[in-house]
Amino acid sequence: MPPIEEAQAIHRQRVSALRETLAAVPLDHPHLTLEIGCGHGHYMTAYAAAHPDEHCIAIDIIQERLQKSQRKSDRVGLTNVTWLRAEAADLLEALPPETRFNGRIWVLFPDPWPKRKHWKNRLIQRSFLTELASFTAPGTPLCFRTDHNGYFAEARATVDAHPNWVVQPSAEWPFEQRTIFEARADSFQSWIAHARPPA
Ligand SMILES: C[S@@+](CC[C@H](N)C(=O)[O-])C[C@H]1O[C@@H](n2cnc3c(N)ncnc32)[C@H](O)[C@@H]1O
């Protein structure tokens, strides 16, 4: 099989396996929250414990980090968080179209890809924000935080220019809990954008 077709087949298989896993997740929960790139799970464990009325989905691409996260949340007896090995774009492809995140969406210290030639790998891209908006209830906040000045500026410009999101400059950060990367950072910047109602 030519390499491109092989890569496409692997991708299809991955998304289809994710769809099967998602069948057991309460995606119709009335308060559904998402964290993308949860790392070792410090943030989502604390957030889910403080918000028992929400169901939280926390994704990462590194299995070992998810296992540690699962152990953390098991130790405190949480039942309202699903730790999921998934790449963000794959997740959006695998979600049933009627899924709506209506709690909060967290992107905390995403990989900054500092070299210009790698910027295309950054999570916050116009096309990704468009896809994410289609699974987000109007008014739901997308909370972004980074210690990388260049990524902050680029992500802010991308969301500012996006028709489906509106930045809330005076919004208060809804929940504080230091992540591993926040603890390592000298400083950081955040923005919060709300999903706009469809035009
Ligand atoms: C710099 S770490 C930050 C982890 C955590 N949020 C924190 O603040 O400590 C970025 C995390 O995002 C995960 N990640 C990177 N790209 C991702 C993607 N496309 N989808 C899901 N997770 C991703 C990485 O595996 C890593 O655990």
The ligand as a Tripos MOL2 file, in Angstrom:
@<TRIPOS>MOLECULE
LIG
   27    29     1     0     0
SMALL
NO_CHARGES

@<TRIPOS>ATOM
      1 C1          3.2270   21.1610   27.6110 C.3       1 LIG1
      2 S1          2.1960   19.8380   28.1410 S.3       1 LIG1
      3 C2          1.0780   20.6160   29.2900 C.3       1 LIG1
      4 C3          0.3780   19.6240   30.1550 C.3       1 LIG1
      5 C4         -0.5780   20.2320   31.1970 C.3       1 LIG1
      6 N1         -1.6960   20.9100   30.5410 N.3       1 LIG1
      7 C5          0.1440   21.1690   32.1050 C.2       1 LIG1
      8 O1         -0.1140   22.3880   32.0320 O.co2     1 LIG1
      9 O2          0.9720   20.7060   32.8940 O.co2     1 LIG1
     10 C6          1.1720   19.6150   26.7170 C.3       1 LIG1
     11 C7          0.3780   18.3210   26.7750 C.3       1 LIG1
     12 O3         -0.4760   18.2640   25.6360 O.3       1 LIG1
     13 C8         -0.4180   16.9640   25.0690 C.3       1 LIG1
     14 N2         -0.7390   17.1480   23.6440 N.ar      1 LIG1
     15 C9          0.0510   17.6970   22.7110 C.ar      1 LIG1
     16 N3         -0.5840   17.7680   21.5240 N.ar      1 LIG1
     17 C10        -1.8290   17.2430   21.7400 C.ar      1 LIG1
     18 C11        -2.9580   17.0370   20.8940 C.ar      1 LIG1
     19 N4         -2.9200   17.3790   19.6000 N.pl3     1 LIG1
     20 N5         -4.0590   16.4740   21.4270 N.ar      1 LIG1
     21 C12        -4.0920   16.1140   22.7390 C.ar      1 LIG1
     22 N6         -3.0400   16.2970   23.5880 N.ar      1 LIG1
     23 C13        -1.9340   16.8480   23.0920 C.ar      1 LIG1
     24 C14         1.0000   16.4900   25.3480 C.3       1 LIG1
     25 O4          1.1120   15.0880   25.3290 O.3       1 LIG1
     26 C15         1.2520   17.0860   26.7370 C.3       1 LIG1
     27 O5          0.8870   16.1970   27.7820 O.3       1 LIG1
@<TRIPOS>BOND
     1     1     2 1
     2     2     3 1
     3     2    10 1
     4     3     4 1
     5     4     5 1
     6     5     6 1
     7     5     7 1
     8     7     8 2
     9     7     9 1
    10    10    11 1
    11    11    12 1
    12    11    26 1
    13    12    13 1
    14    13    14 1
    15    13    24 1
    16    14    15 ar
    17    14    23 ar
    18    15    16 ar
    19    16    17 ar
    20    17    18 ar
    21    17    23 ar
    22    18    19 1
    23    18    20 ar
    24    20    21 ar
    25    21    22 ar
    26    22    23 ar
    27    24    25 1
    28    24    26 1
    29    26    27 1
@<TRIPOS>SUBSTRUCTURE
     1 LIG1         1 GROUP 0 **** ****
